[in-house]
Amino acid sequence: MEELLASRTRYRTLKIELLKLSKRIEGADPEDILFYQEICEKYASHLKAIETACYERIGASICNCQFHSGQQCN
């Protein structure tokens, strides 16, 4: 259960940071947009890795920061 909670906390923290960055893309200068997009892609790949690891280790999926046992997110 501790591992599940740790995965959820890490996932939620990264997702919040990703959302903050994605908002900066809309308000950024045109030359900064590519920079923020690349960072967002890295955050998104980390989120996907957490989802996969959580499912493989615990058998639970993370969807919108909620856990669903026995199924993976689409």
N, CA, C and O atoms as a CHARMM CRD file, in Angstrom:
* protein
*
  296
    1    1 MET  N      0.81500  -1.19400   0.00000 PROA 1      0.00000
    2    1 MET  CA     0.00000   0.00000   0.00000 PROA 1      0.00000
    3    1 MET  C      0.86600   1.26900   0.00000 PROA 1      0.00000
    4    1 MET  O      0.50900   2.28000  -0.60500 PROA 1      0.00000
    5    2 GLU  N      2.01200   1.19300   0.69300 PROA 2      0.00000
    6    2 GLU  CA     2.90400   2.35500   0.71400 PROA 2      0.00000
    7    2 GLU  C      3.43000   2.66900  -0.68200 PROA 2      0.00000
    8    2 GLU  O      3.54600   3.83200  -1.07000 PROA 2      0.00000
    9    3 GLU  N      3.74600   1.61800  -1.42700 PROA 3      0.00000
   10    3 GLU  CA     4.25200   1.80900  -2.78900 PROA 3      0.00000
   11    3 GLU  C      3.18300   2.45200  -3.67400 PROA 3      0.00000
   12    3 GLU  O      3.49200   3.30400  -4.50700 PROA 3      0.00000
   13    4 LEU  N      1.95600   2.05100  -3.49500 PROA 4      0.00000
   14    4 LEU  CA     0.84200   2.62300  -4.24400 PROA 4      0.00000
   15    4 LEU  C      0.68500   4.10300  -3.91900 PROA 4      0.00000
   16    4 LEU  O      0.50300   4.92400  -4.81800 PROA 4      0.00000
   17    5 LEU  N      0.75500   4.44000  -2.64900 PROA 5      0.00000
   18    5 LEU  CA     0.63400   5.83000  -2.21800 PROA 5      0.00000
   19    5 LEU  C      1.79700   6.67200  -2.75000 PROA 5      0.00000
   20    5 LEU  O      1.60000   7.80700  -3.18400 PROA 5      0.00000
   21    6 ALA  N      3.00000   6.11300  -2.71400 PROA 6      0.00000
   22    6 ALA  CA     4.17000   6.83700  -3.22500 PROA 6      0.00000
   23    6 ALA  C      4.03900   7.08900  -4.72500 PROA 6      0.00000
   24    6 ALA  O      4.36200   8.17800  -5.20200 PROA 6      0.00000
   25    7 SER  N      3.56900   6.09600  -5.46700 PROA 7      0.00000
   26    7 SER  CA     3.37100   6.26300  -6.91400 PROA 7      0.00000
   27    7 SER  C      2.31700   7.31800  -7.19000 PROA 7      0.00000
   28    7 SER  O      2.47700   8.14000  -8.09100 PROA 7      0.00000
   29    8 ARG  N      1.26000   7.29800  -6.43200 PROA 8      0.00000
   30    8 ARG  CA     0.18300   8.26800  -6.63200 PROA 8      0.00000
   31    8 ARG  C      0.67200   9.68600  -6.34100 PROA 8      0.00000
   32    8 ARG  O      0.36500  10.61700  -7.08400 PROA 8      0.00000
   33    9 THR  N      1.43000   9.84500  -5.26300 PROA 9      0.00000
   34    9 THR  CA     1.94600  11.16200  -4.90100 PROA 9      0.00000
   35    9 THR  C      2.89900  11.68300  -5.96600 PROA 9      0.00000
   36    9 THR  O      2.81200  12.84100  -6.37400 PROA 9      0.00000
   37   10 ARG  N      3.80400  10.83000  -6.41200 PROA 10     0.00000
   38   10 ARG  CA     4.75900  11.22900  -7.45200 PROA 10     0.00000
   39   10 ARG  C      4.03400  11.58300  -8.74500 PROA 10     0.00000
   40   10 ARG  O      4.36500  12.57600  -9.39200 PROA 10     0.00000
   41   11 TYR  N      3.06400  10.78800  -9.11600 PROA 11     0.00000
   42   11 TYR  CA     2.28200  11.02000 -10.32900 PROA 11     0.00000
   43   11 TYR  C      1.55700  12.36500 -10.24700 PROA 11     0.00000
   44   11 TYR  O      1.58400  13.15600 -11.19000 PROA 11     0.00000
   45   12 ARG  N      0.91400  12.60800  -9.11500 PROA 12     0.00000
   46   12 ARG  CA     0.13800  13.84400  -8.93500 PROA 12     0.00000
   47   12 ARG  C      1.05300  15.06800  -9.00700 PROA 12     0.00000
   48   12 ARG  O      0.70900  16.06700  -9.64000 PROA 12     0.00000
   49   13 THR  N      2.21000  14.99000  -8.36100 PROA 13     0.00000
   50   13 THR  CA     3.15700  16.10100  -8.37100 PROA 13     0.00000
   51   13 THR  C      3.62900  16.40800  -9.78500 PROA 13     0.00000
   52   13 THR  O      3.65500  17.56800 -10.19700 PROA 13     0.00000
   53   14 LEU  N      4.00200  15.36700 -10.53100 PROA 14     0.00000
   54   14 LEU  CA     4.44800  15.57600 -11.90600 PROA 14     0.00000
   55   14 LEU  C      3.33100  16.11200 -12.78900 PROA 14     0.00000
   56   14 LEU  O      3.57300  16.94400 -13.66300 PROA 14     0.00000
   57   15 LYS  N      2.11500  15.64100 -12.56600 PROA 15     0.00000
   58   15 LYS  CA     0.99200  16.10100 -13.38300 PROA 15     0.00000
   59   15 LYS  C      0.71600  17.58400 -13.13400 PROA 15     0.00000
   60   15 LYS  O      0.42600  18.32500 -14.07400 PROA 15     0.00000
   61   16 ILE  N      0.80300  18.01500 -11.89300 PROA 16     0.00000
   62   16 ILE  CA     0.60500  19.43000 -11.57300 PROA 16     0.00000
   63   16 ILE  C      1.67900  20.28000 -12.25300 PROA 16     0.00000
   64   16 ILE  O      1.37700  21.33400 -12.81300 PROA 16     0.00000
   65   17 GLU  N      2.92700  19.82100 -12.20300 PROA 17     0.00000
   66   17 GLU  CA     4.00600  20.56100 -12.86400 PROA 17     0.00000
   67   17 GLU  C      3.79800  20.60900 -14.37600 PROA 17     0.00000
   68   17 GLU  O      4.06100  21.63400 -15.00600 PROA 17     0.00000
   69   18 LEU  N      3.33100  19.52100 -14.95300 PROA 18     0.00000
   70   18 LEU  CA     3.05300  19.48700 -16.38600 PROA 18     0.00000
   71   18 LEU  C      1.95800  20.49000 -16.74500 PROA 18     0.00000
   72   18 LEU  O      2.06300  21.19600 -17.74800 PROA 18     0.00000
   73   19 LEU  N      0.91900  20.55300 -15.93300 PROA 19     0.00000
   74   19 LEU  CA    -0.16000  21.50600 -16.19800 PROA 19     0.00000
   75   19 LEU  C      0.33500  22.94700 -16.09900 PROA 19     0.00000
   76   19 LEU  O     -0.05500  23.79300 -16.90400 PROA 19     0.00000
   77   20 LYS  N      1.18000  23.22800 -15.12800 PROA 20     0.00000
   78   20 LYS  CA     1.74500  24.57500 -15.00100 PROA 20     0.00000
   79   20 LYS  C      2.54900  24.93700 -16.24900 PROA 20     0.00000
   80   20 LYS  O      2.43000  26.04200 -16.77800 PROA 20     0.00000
   81   21 LEU  N      3.36800  23.99200 -16.71000 PROA 21     0.00000
   82   21 LEU  CA     4.17500  24.24600 -17.90200 PROA 21     0.00000
   83   21 LEU  C      3.32100  24.43200 -19.14500 PROA 21     0.00000
   84   21 LEU  O      3.60700  25.29300 -19.97700 PROA 21     0.00000
   85   22 SER  N      2.27800  23.63100 -19.27200 PROA 22     0.00000
   86   22 SER  CA     1.43800  23.74300 -20.46900 PROA 22     0.00000
   87   22 SER  C      0.73300  25.09500 -20.51600 PROA 22     0.00000
   88   22 SER  O      0.47600  25.61400 -21.60200 PROA 22     0.00000
   89   23 LYS  N      0.41800  25.66600 -19.37100 PROA 23     0.00000
   90   23 LYS  CA    -0.18500  27.00500 -19.35000 PROA 23     0.00000
   91   23 LYS  C      0.81900  28.05900 -19.79900 PROA 23     0.00000
   92   23 LYS  O      0.43700  29.06100 -20.40400 PROA 23     0.00000
   93   24 ARG  N      2.08200  27.84300 -19.51100 PROA 24     0.00000
   94   24 ARG  CA     3.11400  28.79000 -19.93300 PROA 24     0.00000
   95   24 ARG  C      3.29200  28.77300 -21.44200 PROA 24     0.00000
   96   24 ARG  O      3.68500  29.78100 -22.03000 PROA 24     0.00000
   97   25 ILE  N      3.01100  27.64800 -22.07400 PROA 25     0.00000
   98   25 ILE  CA     3.14000  27.56600 -23.53400 PROA 25     0.00000
   99   25 ILE  C      2.19700  28.56500 -24.18900 PROA 25     0.00000
  100   25 ILE  O      2.57400  29.25100 -25.13900 PROA 25     0.00000
  101   26 GLU  N      0.97300  28.64700 -23.68100 PROA 26     0.00000
  102   26 GLU  CA    -0.01500  29.54800 -24.27900 PROA 26     0.00000
  103   26 GLU  C      0.37700  31.01000 -24.11600 PROA 26     0.00000
  104   26 GLU  O      0.09500  31.83000 -24.99000 PROA 26     0.00000
  105   27 GLY  N      1.02400  31.33900 -23.00800 PROA 27     0.00000
  106   27 GLY  CA     1.36600  32.73000 -22.75200 PROA 27     0.00000
  107   27 GLY  C      2.80800  33.07800 -23.07500 PROA 27     0.00000
  108   27 GLY  O      3.23300  34.21000 -22.84400 PROA 27     0.00000
  109   28 ALA  N      3.55800  32.14100 -23.59900 PROA 28     0.00000
  110   28 ALA  CA     4.98600  32.35300 -23.83900 PROA 28     0.00000
  111   28 ALA  C      5.23500  33.09000 -25.14900 PROA 28     0.00000
  112   28 ALA  O      4.39400  33.12700 -26.04600 PROA 28     0.00000
  113   29 ASP  N      6.41400  33.66600 -25.21700 PROA 29     0.00000
  114   29 ASP  CA     6.85800  34.25900 -26.47800 PROA 29     0.00000
  115   29 ASP  C      7.04000  33.13700 -27.49100 PROA 29     0.00000
  116   29 ASP  O      7.37000  32.01300 -27.11100 PROA 29     0.00000
  117   30 PRO  N      6.83100  33.42200 -28.76800 PROA 30     0.00000
  118   30 PRO  CA     6.93400  32.36600 -29.78800 PROA 30     0.00000
  119   30 PRO  C      8.24000  31.57000 -29.73800 PROA 30     0.00000
  120   30 PRO  O      8.23200  30.36100 -29.97100 PROA 30     0.00000
  121   31 GLU  N      9.36000  32.23100 -29.43700 PROA 31     0.00000
  122   31 GLU  CA    10.63400  31.50500 -29.40200 PROA 31     0.00000
  123   31 GLU  C     10.75400  30.58300 -28.18700 PROA 31     0.00000
  124   31 GLU  O     11.58000  29.67000 -28.18800 PROA 31     0.00000
  125   32 ASP  N      9.94500  30.80900 -27.15700 PROA 32     0.00000
  126   32 ASP  CA     9.97700  29.96100 -25.96200 PROA 32     0.00000
  127   32 ASP  C      9.03200  28.76100 -26.05500 PROA 32     0.00000
  128   32 ASP  O      9.16200  27.81300 -25.28100 PROA 32     0.00000
  129   33 ILE  N      8.10000  28.79200 -26.97600 PROA 33     0.00000
  130   33 ILE  CA     7.07200  27.75000 -27.05200 PROA 33     0.00000
  131   33 ILE  C      7.69000  26.37300 -27.26200 PROA 33     0.00000
  132   33 ILE  O      7.30200  25.42100 -26.58500 PROA 33     0.00000
  133   34 LEU  N      8.63500  26.24500 -28.17500 PROA 34     0.00000
  134   34 LEU  CA     9.27700  24.95200 -28.43200 PROA 34     0.00000
  135   34 LEU  C      9.97300  24.42800 -27.17500 PROA 34     0.00000
  136   34 LEU  O      9.90900  23.23600 -26.87600 PROA 34     0.00000
  137   35 PHE  N     10.62800  25.31500 -26.45100 PROA 35     0.00000
  138   35 PHE  CA    11.30700  24.94000 -25.20800 PROA 35     0.00000
  139   35 PHE  C     10.31700  24.33500 -24.21100 PROA 35     0.00000
  140   35 PHE  O     10.57000  23.26700 -23.65400 PROA 35     0.00000
  141   36 TYR  N      9.20400  25.01000 -23.98800 PROA 36     0.00000
  142   36 TYR  CA     8.20400  24.50800 -23.03900 PROA 36     0.00000
  143   36 TYR  C      7.55600  23.21700 -23.52900 PROA 36     0.00000
  144   36 TYR  O      7.24700  22.33400 -22.72900 PROA 36     0.00000
  145   37 GLN  N      7.35000  23.10500 -24.83600 PROA 37     0.00000
  146   37 GLN  CA     6.76600  21.88000 -25.37800 PROA 37     0.00000
  147   37 GLN  C      7.67700  20.67800 -25.13600 PROA 37     0.00000
  148   37 GLN  O      7.20200  19.59400 -24.79500 PROA 37     0.00000
  149   38 GLU  N      8.97800  20.86900 -25.31200 PROA 38     0.00000
  150   38 GLU  CA     9.92600  19.77600 -25.07600 PROA 38     0.00000
  151   38 GLU  C      9.91900  19.34400 -23.61200 PROA 38     0.00000
  152   38 GLU  O      9.96600  18.15100 -23.31500 PROA 38     0.00000
  153   39 ILE  N      9.86100  20.30300 -22.70700 PROA 39     0.00000
  154   39 ILE  CA     9.80400  19.97300 -21.27900 PROA 39     0.00000
  155   39 ILE  C      8.51500  19.22200 -20.96900 PROA 39     0.00000
  156   39 ILE  O      8.53200  18.24600 -20.21900 PROA 39     0.00000
  157   40 CYS  N      7.41000  19.66400 -21.53400 PROA 40     0.00000
  158   40 CYS  CA     6.12400  18.99100 -21.30700 PROA 40     0.00000
  159   40 CYS  C      6.16600  17.54800 -21.80200 PROA 40     0.00000
  160   40 CYS  O      5.62200  16.65100 -21.15700 PROA 40     0.00000
  161   41 GLU  N      6.80300  17.32700 -22.93200 PROA 41     0.00000
  162   41 GLU  CA     6.92200  15.96200 -23.45700 PROA 41     0.00000
  163   41 GLU  C      7.71100  15.07400 -22.50300 PROA 41     0.00000
  164   41 GLU  O      7.37800  13.90200 -22.32700 PROA 41     0.00000
  165   42 LYS  N      8.75100  15.62400 -21.88700 PROA 42     0.00000
  166   42 LYS  CA     9.53500  14.84400 -20.91900 PROA 42     0.00000
  167   42 LYS  C      8.69300  14.51900 -19.68500 PROA 42     0.00000
  168   42 LYS  O      8.72500  13.38900 -19.19600 PROA 42     0.00000
  169   43 TYR  N      7.94800  15.49200 -19.18200 PROA 43     0.00000
  170   43 TYR  CA     7.05400  15.23800 -18.04900 PROA 43     0.00000
  171   43 TYR  C      6.04200  14.16100 -18.40400 PROA 43     0.00000
  172   43 TYR  O      5.78000  13.26000 -17.60800 PROA 43     0.00000
  173   44 ALA  N      5.47500  14.25400 -19.60200 PROA 44     0.00000
  174   44 ALA  CA     4.46800  13.27300 -20.02200 PROA 44     0.00000
  175   44 ALA  C      5.06700  11.87000 -20.10100 PROA 44     0.00000
  176   44 ALA  O      4.40700  10.89500 -19.74100 PROA 44     0.00000
  177   45 SER  N      6.30600  11.76000 -20.56700 PROA 45     0.00000
  178   45 SER  CA     6.92200  10.43100 -20.63300 PROA 45     0.00000
  179   45 SER  C      7.18000   9.88000 -19.23700 PROA 45     0.00000
  180   45 SER  O      7.07400   8.67200 -19.02200 PROA 45     0.00000
  181   46 HSD  N      7.51500  10.74400 -18.28700 PROA 46     0.00000
  182   46 HSD  CA     7.68300  10.29800 -16.89700 PROA 46     0.00000
  183   46 HSD  C      6.35300   9.82700 -16.31600 PROA 46     0.00000
  184   46 HSD  O      6.30700   8.82400 -15.60400 PROA 46     0.00000
  185   47 LEU  N      5.28400  10.53800 -16.61500 PROA 47     0.00000
  186   47 LEU  CA     3.95800  10.13000 -16.13200 PROA 47     0.00000
  187   47 LEU  C      3.59100   8.76000 -16.68300 PROA 47     0.00000
  188   47 LEU  O      3.07700   7.91200 -15.95400 PROA 47     0.00000
  189   48 LYS  N      3.85300   8.54200 -17.96500 PROA 48     0.00000
  190   48 LYS  CA     3.55100   7.24600 -18.58000 PROA 48     0.00000
  191   48 LYS  C      4.38200   6.13800 -17.93900 PROA 48     0.00000
  192   48 LYS  O      3.88300   5.03400 -17.72000 PROA 48     0.00000
  193   49 ALA  N      5.64000   6.42700 -17.64100 PROA 49     0.00000
  194   49 ALA  CA     6.50200   5.43400 -16.99300 PROA 49     0.00000
  195   49 ALA  C      5.98100   5.07100 -15.60600 PROA 49     0.00000
  196   49 ALA  O      6.02900   3.90600 -15.21300 PROA 49     0.00000
  197   50 ILE  N      5.48500   6.05300 -14.86800 PROA 50     0.00000
  198   50 ILE  CA     4.91800   5.77600 -13.54400 PROA 50     0.00000
  199   50 ILE  C      3.67700   4.91100 -13.68600 PROA 50     0.00000
  200   50 ILE  O      3.49400   3.96100 -12.92500 PROA 50     0.00000
  201   51 GLU  N      2.81700   5.23200 -14.65600 PROA 51     0.00000
  202   51 GLU  CA     1.60700   4.42900 -14.88000 PROA 51     0.00000
  203   51 GLU  C      1.96600   2.97700 -15.17000 PROA 51     0.00000
  204   51 GLU  O      1.37500   2.05700 -14.60500 PROA 51     0.00000
  205   52 THR  N      2.94000   2.78100 -16.05600 PROA 52     0.00000
  206   52 THR  CA     3.34200   1.42800 -16.44000 PROA 52     0.00000
  207   52 THR  C      3.94700   0.67600 -15.26400 PROA 52     0.00000
  208   52 THR  O      3.59500  -0.47700 -15.01600 PROA 52     0.00000
  209   53 ALA  N      4.85100   1.32000 -14.54100 PROA 53     0.00000
  210   53 ALA  CA     5.50100   0.67500 -13.39700 PROA 53     0.00000
  211   53 ALA  C      4.48600   0.32000 -12.32100 PROA 53     0.00000
  212   53 ALA  O      4.56400  -0.75000 -11.71700 PROA 53     0.00000
  213   54 CYS  N      3.54400   1.20600 -12.08300 PROA 54     0.00000
  214   54 CYS  CA     2.51600   0.95800 -11.07400 PROA 54     0.00000
  215   54 CYS  C      1.67800  -0.25000 -11.47000 PROA 54     0.00000
  216   54 CYS  O      1.37400  -1.10000 -10.63300 PROA 54     0.00000
  217   55 TYR  N      1.30900  -0.32400 -12.72400 PROA 55     0.00000
  218   55 TYR  CA     0.49500  -1.44900 -13.18500 PROA 55     0.00000
  219   55 TYR  C      1.26700  -2.76200 -13.10000 PROA 55     0.00000
  220   55 TYR  O      0.72300  -3.78300 -12.68000 PROA 55     0.00000
  221   56 GLU  N      2.54700  -2.73100 -13.50500 PROA 56     0.00000
  222   56 GLU  CA     3.35500  -3.95200 -13.49000 PROA 56     0.00000
  223   56 GLU  C      3.63600  -4.44300 -12.07500 PROA 56     0.00000
  224   56 GLU  O      3.60700  -5.64800 -11.82500 PROA 56     0.00000
  225   57 ARG  N      3.90600  -3.53500 -11.14900 PROA 57     0.00000
  226   57 ARG  CA     4.25900  -3.92300  -9.78000 PROA 57     0.00000
  227   57 ARG  C      3.05500  -4.22900  -8.90800 PROA 57     0.00000
  228   57 ARG  O      3.06800  -5.17500  -8.12000 PROA 57     0.00000
  229   58 ILE  N      2.01400  -3.41900  -9.05500 PROA 58     0.00000
  230   58 ILE  CA     0.89300  -3.49000  -8.11900 PROA 58     0.00000
  231   58 ILE  C     -0.37800  -4.01600  -8.76700 PROA 58     0.00000
  232   58 ILE  O     -1.27600  -4.49100  -8.07200 PROA 58     0.00000
  233   59 GLY  N     -0.46200  -3.93700 -10.08600 PROA 59     0.00000
  234   59 GLY  CA    -1.67400  -4.36200 -10.77600 PROA 59     0.00000
  235   59 GLY  C     -2.77000  -3.31400 -10.72900 PROA 59     0.00000
  236   59 GLY  O     -3.95100  -3.62700 -10.87600 PROA 59     0.00000
  237   60 ALA  N     -2.36300  -2.05400 -10.52100 PROA 60     0.00000
  238   60 ALA  CA    -3.32600  -0.95500 -10.48600 PROA 60     0.00000
  239   60 ALA  C     -2.89800   0.09300 -11.50200 PROA 60     0.00000
  240   60 ALA  O     -1.70700   0.30200 -11.73000 PROA 60     0.00000
  241   61 SER  N     -3.87300   0.74400 -12.10400 PROA 61     0.00000
  242   61 SER  CA    -3.59500   1.79900 -13.07100 PROA 61     0.00000
  243   61 SER  C     -3.94400   3.15000 -12.48100 PROA 61     0.00000
  244   61 SER  O     -4.82400   3.26600 -11.62800 PROA 61     0.00000
  245   62 ILE  N     -3.24600   4.16000 -12.94400 PROA 62     0.00000
  246   62 ILE  CA    -3.49600   5.52500 -12.50800 PROA 62     0.00000
  247   62 ILE  C     -4.20700   6.23700 -13.65800 PROA 62     0.00000
  248   62 ILE  O     -3.65100   6.36200 -14.74800 PROA 62     0.00000
  249   63 CYS  N     -5.41500   6.69500 -13.42200 PROA 63     0.00000
  250   63 CYS  CA    -6.15900   7.46400 -14.42100 PROA 63     0.00000
  251   63 CYS  C     -6.66600   8.72500 -13.73700 PROA 63     0.00000
  252   63 CYS  O     -7.47900   8.64900 -12.81600 PROA 63     0.00000
  253   64 ASN  N     -6.19600   9.87300 -14.17800 PROA 64     0.00000
  254   64 ASN  CA    -6.58700  11.13800 -13.57000 PROA 64     0.00000
  255   64 ASN  C     -6.36900  11.13000 -12.06400 PROA 64     0.00000
  256   64 ASN  O     -7.20300  11.60200 -11.29000 PROA 64     0.00000
  257   65 CYS  N     -5.22000  10.57900 -11.67000 PROA 65     0.00000
  258   65 CYS  CA    -4.82600  10.47900 -10.25900 PROA 65     0.00000
  259   65 CYS  C     -5.74600   9.58200  -9.44500 PROA 65     0.00000
  260   65 CYS  O     -5.78100   9.68800  -8.21900 PROA 65     0.00000
  261   66 GLN  N     -6.47900   8.71800 -10.09200 PROA 66     0.00000
  262   66 GLN  CA    -7.29700   7.71600  -9.40300 PROA 66     0.00000
  263   66 GLN  C     -6.73500   6.35200  -9.75300 PROA 66     0.00000
  264   66 GLN  O     -6.15900   6.18000 -10.82700 PROA 66     0.00000
  265   67 PHE  N     -6.89000   5.38800  -8.87500 PROA 67     0.00000
  266   67 PHE  CA    -6.36600   4.05300  -9.11700 PROA 67     0.00000
  267   67 PHE  C     -7.49600   3.10500  -9.45800 PROA 67     0.00000
  268   67 PHE  O     -8.54100   3.09900  -8.80800 PROA 67     0.00000
  269   68 HSD  N     -7.27300   2.30500 -10.48300 PROA 68     0.00000
  270   68 HSD  CA    -8.25400   1.32800 -10.93300 PROA 68     0.00000
  271   68 HSD  C     -7.53900  -0.00300 -11.07400 PROA 68     0.00000
  272   68 HSD  O     -6.69900  -0.16000 -11.96000 PROA 68     0.00000
  273   69 SER  N     -7.85200  -0.95400 -10.22500 PROA 69     0.00000
  274   69 SER  CA    -7.14900  -2.23000 -10.28800 PROA 69     0.00000
  275   69 SER  C     -7.60400  -3.03200 -11.50000 PROA 69     0.00000
  276   69 SER  O     -8.77500  -3.01300 -11.87800 PROA 69     0.00000
  277   70 GLY  N     -6.64400  -3.73800 -12.09900 PROA 70     0.00000
  278   70 GLY  CA    -6.94700  -4.66300 -13.18000 PROA 70     0.00000
  279   70 GLY  C     -7.18200  -4.05300 -14.54100 PROA 70     0.00000
  280   70 GLY  O     -7.51700  -4.78500 -15.47300 PROA 70     0.00000
  281   71 GLN  N     -7.02400  -2.74700 -14.71000 PROA 71     0.00000
  282   71 GLN  CA    -7.20600  -2.16600 -16.03700 PROA 71     0.00000
  283   71 GLN  C     -6.17700  -1.06900 -16.26100 PROA 71     0.00000
  284   71 GLN  O     -5.70500  -0.44500 -15.31100 PROA 71     0.00000
  285   72 GLN  N     -5.83700  -0.84300 -17.50800 PROA 72     0.00000
  286   72 GLN  CA    -4.88200   0.20700 -17.83400 PROA 72     0.00000
  287   72 GLN  C     -5.61000   1.38700 -18.44400 PROA 72     0.00000
  288   72 GLN  O     -6.70100   1.25500 -19.00000 PROA 72     0.00000
  289   73 CYS  N     -4.97800   2.54200 -18.32500 PROA 73     0.00000
  290   73 CYS  CA    -5.56500   3.75500 -18.89500 PROA 73     0.00000
  291   73 CYS  C     -5.44300   3.73000 -20.40700 PROA 73     0.00000
  292   73 CYS  O     -4.50900   3.14400 -20.95300 PROA 73     0.00000
  293   74 ASN  N     -6.36500   4.35100 -21.06400 PROA 74     0.00000
  294   74 ASN  CA    -6.30100   4.47000 -22.52300 PROA 74     0.00000
  295   74 ASN  C     -5.57300   5.73800 -22.89200 PROA 74     0.00000
  296   74 ASN  O     -5.40700   6.03200 -24.07600 PROA 74     0.00000
